[in-house]
């Protein structure tokens, strides 16, 4: 196997593992945002949720899942002002984030289910 073929096989393996892990990543986001929406604004909860969504937005694009990256980036843009202002997200923003998280959950499950074992 040539060096290029070896690298391509390794990248395919990494992409597959990442795709199979998307449902767990989505579940971690659901848990993080549940903390954000559970009560009064807490800086740590908001920062954790932001870090997770920011990471997913970047890594999913890197691993070849641009649709997931786009949804994650939309959520990131909605909560970034909350992190910066240290203030809660208003009701319209919460609704949008919840809808996008639901969409992300479905996309993650669909993606993982389509990856051959």
N, C-alpha and C positions, 0 to 999 in steps of 0.2 A: 504494500500500500504506500502511495506517495505521501510526502509530508502534507500536501494540500488535502488529500483525501483523509488523512488522519485527523487533521484539524477540523475538517468539515464534519467528520463522524463525532468528534468530541463536542462540537458546538450543537449538533443535532441531539446528542444525549443530554446536554445541559438544558436545551430548550424543552425537551420532553419532560425532564424532572421539574423544571419550573412550571410548565403547564399543568402537570399533575398536582402541584402544590397550590395552585390558584384557589381552590375551594377553602383550604386552610387559611390562606392569606385573607380571603374575603371574610371568613368567620372572625379572624382577629380584628379586622376593621369594624365588623358589626359590634363586637364587644367593646372596642375602644369608643365608638360613637355612642353606644348605649350609655357609657359613663358620661360622655359630654352632655347628652340630652336628659340624664336622670334627675338632675337637680340644679342647684345654683351653679353658676360658672366656676370652674376650677381650672387654674392655669395648667397644672400637670396633666389633667385629662385631655384638655384641648391640645396641648403640645404633643402628647403621645399620639393622638388621633392624626394630627397634622403630619407628624414624622412618618407614620405608617402609610398614609395616603400619598405623601410626597415620594416615598421610596417605591411604592407600587407604580406610580405614574412613570417614574424613570426606568425602573427595572423591566416592567412589562414591555415598554417600547424597545428596550435593548434586546430582549429575548424574542422579539418578533411578534408581539401581540399589540399592535397599534390601537385596535378598538378599545381594548381594556385600558390602555394608557390614556386614551382620550377621555374616557369616563372618569378615571381616577384624577386626571388633571382638572376636569370640571369641578369635582368635589374639592380638590385642593384650592382652587381659586375662590370657592365659596367660603371656606373656613380660614383662609390666610388673613383676612382683615380681623377676624376674631382673635387670632394669635397676636397680631401686631397691636391691636387696640386693647387687648386683655379684657374683652367684653363678650358676652354671650351672642350667639347667633339668633337673629329674630325668627319668628314663626315662618315667614315665607322661605327663608333660607333653610330652616330645619326641614321643611317639607321637601324642598328640592334635594337636599342631601339624602334624606330617607329614600326618595324615589330613585336617585342615582345609585345608592348603595344596593337597593333591590335589583336594579338593572345589572350592576356589577356582579352581584351574587349569581344571577342567572347566567351571565356570560362566563363566569369562572366555572360553573358547573358544566355548562355546555362544552367549553373548551376542554376540560379535563376528560369528559366522557368521550370525546372524539379522538383522543390520543390512543393509538394502539398499544397494547401491553407489550 
